[in-house]
Amino acid sequence: MGLKKQVVVVGAGLSGLAAAIRMALSGARVRVFDARTGPGGKAFTERLGAWRFDTGPSLLTMVEVFEKLFEQAGRRLTDYLTPVKLDPVCHYWFADGTFFKAGAGPDGLARSMVGAGLATEREIQRFLKYSRDLYRAAGPLFLENPLGWGLLVNPTFWKSLWYLPRLDASRTMMQALRSFFKDPRAWQYFGRYATYNGSSPYRAPATLNLIPWVEMQGAYAVREGIYAIPRALEKLGRELGVEFVYQTRVERIEHHNKVISGVRIEGQDEVVYADMVICASDVHETYRLIQEPGSPWNLRYKATEPSSSGYVFYWGIEATYPEMGLNNIFFSSDYEREFREIFEERKLPTEPTIYVNIGSKVTPEDAPHGGENWFVLVNAPYHQGQDWDSEGKSLRERILDIVEKRLGRPVRSYIREEGSWSPPEIEQLTSSRGGSLYGISSNSANAAFLRHPNKHPEFKGLYVCGGSAHPGGGMPLAVLSGQISAQLAAKELR
């Protein structure tokens, strides 16, 4: 038996972890390098005094993606972590005083929206059918397969052909929503799904109205906290023989005549040999590592619009708020202005929509008794040299003013520990262009086809995965991206 093929994965985010697992299952010897102290990438963890926080994603959807990955290794996801199905999924506060809890599943959401006066039964049922048909047309085909001519021989492609005319890519999400609902609060509720991939509902194609249907198939928390997901993937990788090397930065990807030969580690002279490299980082970082900034593929990527970033506050609260759930959203009064400020004026919104995740509602040990851990996120433009220190201080006060007014009780006086994460800090820690959370935005009808292909078109033995590569950002899509890259790489190894 010959020596195992050597594979290096750059980055231990969710896509890199998934790629490493799949490559180990294919029989390769896999080493993962990451500059941080542990796995997770954007899905990391932070501790402030007695409070622990998940620093990135906070809602688990498409849980079957994770289950299948563990099943391929002969394991069960539930032996590594505990998904908790949510019902209600999220609590919503509107500027006009409306409050409602979004129920789980299509029926639960329909009941809660009709009950709160946001939609009629006929309106919501028409929209749910529309969202379902969009997913059937685009979901399984484009999310689980590499882009390219290979789609033509995929049976799913021919099954999806009947739905393709229904992709609704010629109008925006908001234009479509206005055709289904009369109430602007319903437009705002469903329009927020554009932010799931860092886009604006006023510019993103209506095809993205499939995202609500995906969430309605099951929205979960994790009993041990979201950070248990990358820890579980890392544990599975180690069981399969994957070697993880942390606090170690890859300085360069080595190649000769555009054939990959290994990686060079910062501060070391020797090259780590590799038959192939899977780069699980932002595409712009990939081109920095291969030292090919003039590549037409890199220039194409640089011409795309980055997704939105975020401004995050971590608040260790010495109080409890029973009126709030695990997930909470406080909508702005002028949604259109908010997205115009983010994507056109490139500034923090004057009146932001505020997302508050309180992980201790599901994981009580993440906060001291009688306290809560608030992860507070506002959509922000990507970093272009803005004065984030000044903007952040002003934003903090605006957030607290809005939340205290909507709740009718104080928050400021109960903050005991505090941290924050601005777009340039996100950029620095995760090597994401401008601190974008999802790679590129989906603010055009062809954006899905502008993501970088998983197999590099120019360099033999180089593969790319993560939010800026196909099929996009978000936890399940990042895992799918890693698996698609590994699937292509394993085929090349064979």
Protein Blocks (a to p, Z undefined) as FASTA:
>chain_A
ZZddddddehjafklmmmmmmmmmnopacddddfbfbehijmccddehjbccdfbdfbde
hklmmmmmmmmnopafklmbccdddddfbdcddfkopacdddehjklmmmmmmmnopacf
klmmmmmmmmmmmmmmmmmmmmmpccdjklmmpmklmmmmmmmmmnopmbcfklmmmmmp
mblklmmmmmmmmmmnopafklpcfklmmmmmmmmnopcddfkojklmmmmmmmmmmmno
pacdehiacfbdcdeehiafbdcdehiabdcddfbdcddbdfklmmmmnopakbmklmmm
mmpccddddddddddddbddfkbcfbdcdddfblmlmmmmmmmnopacfbacdddddfkl
mmmmlpcehiacddddddddddehiafklmmmmmmmmmmmmmmmmnopafklmpmbdcdd
dfklmmmmnopghhianlpackbfklmmmpccfbdfkbghiacedjklcfbecjklmmmm
mmmmmmmmmmmmZZ
